[in-house]
């Protein structure tokens, strides 16, 4: 049985294509990851303030920040999961693990 291997030129072409795809898709995935990371930090910080001071002593803006960031996190979770999955897949392609 004859074994066919990919040439070095083909591997370089595939690697260059994967790098280009990662750069192009990063314009969409990185802002999603950063925005949800920022909302996660805001949510944790505002919840820590609520836990330390108690719910009765917390002002309305802190509660609004907690509520808004929680809503953004819940609604943005699917987009975040997709963005992280795309980044991991493309990183795997670049490291030679394939599809």
C-alpha positions in Angstrom: 0.0 0.0 0.0 1.3 3.4 -1.0 1.5 6.1 1.7 1.0 9.6 0.5 2.4 12.4 2.6 1.8 16.1 2.4 4.7 18.2 1.1 6.4 20.9 3.1 5.0 23.6 0.8 1.5 22.3 1.5 2.1 22.3 5.3 3.4 25.9 5.1 0.4 27.0 3.0 -2.0 25.4 5.5 -0.1 27.1 8.4 -0.2 30.5 6.7 -3.9 30.0 6.0 -4.7 29.2 9.6 -2.7 32.2 10.9 -4.6 34.5 8.5 -7.9 33.0 9.6 -7.0 33.5 13.3 -6.0 37.2 12.6 -9.3 37.8 10.7 -11.5 36.1 13.3 -9.6 37.8 16.2 -11.3 41.0 15.3 -14.6 39.5 16.4 -13.6 37.1 19.1 -11.2 39.3 21.2 -13.7 42.1 21.8 -16.3 39.5 23.0 -13.8 37.8 25.4 -12.6 41.2 26.7 -16.1 42.6 27.2 -17.3 39.6 29.1 -14.1 39.5 31.1 -14.7 43.1 32.2 -18.3 42.4 33.0 -17.2 39.4 35.1 -14.8 41.5 37.1 -17.5 44.2 37.6 -20.0 41.6 38.7 -17.5 40.0 41.2 -16.5 43.4 42.6 -20.1 44.6 43.0 -21.2 41.3 44.6 -18.2 41.5 47.0 -19.3 45.0 48.1 -22.9 43.7 48.6 -21.7 40.8 50.7 -19.3 42.8 52.8 -21.6 45.8 53.5 -24.9 43.9 53.4 -27.8 44.3 51.1 -29.5 47.1 53.1 -26.4 49.3 53.2 -25.6 49.1 49.5 -26.5 52.1 47.3 -28.6 51.8 44.2 -25.7 52.3 41.7 -23.8 49.3 43.1 -26.9 47.1 42.8 -27.5 48.4 39.3 -23.9 47.5 38.3 -24.4 44.0 39.7 -27.7 43.5 37.9 -26.5 44.9 34.6 -23.2 42.9 34.6 -25.2 39.7 35.5 -27.5 40.3 32.6 -24.6 40.8 30.2 -22.9 37.7 31.5 -25.9 35.5 31.1 -26.8 36.8 27.6 -23.2 36.9 26.4 -22.3 33.4 27.7 -23.0 31.7 24.4 -21.0 34.2 22.4 -18.2 33.9 24.9 -18.2 30.1 24.6 -18.2 30.3 20.8 -15.3 32.8 20.8 -13.2 30.7 23.1 -13.9 27.6 21.1 -12.9 29.2 17.8 -9.7 30.6 19.4 -8.8 27.1 20.8 -9.5 25.4 17.5 -7.4 27.8 15.5 -4.6 27.6 18.1 -4.7 23.8 17.8 -4.4 24.1 14.0 -1.3 26.4 14.4 0.3 24.0 16.9 -0.1 21.1 14.5 -2.8 19.2 16.3 -5.1 19.3 13.3 -8.9 19.4 13.3 
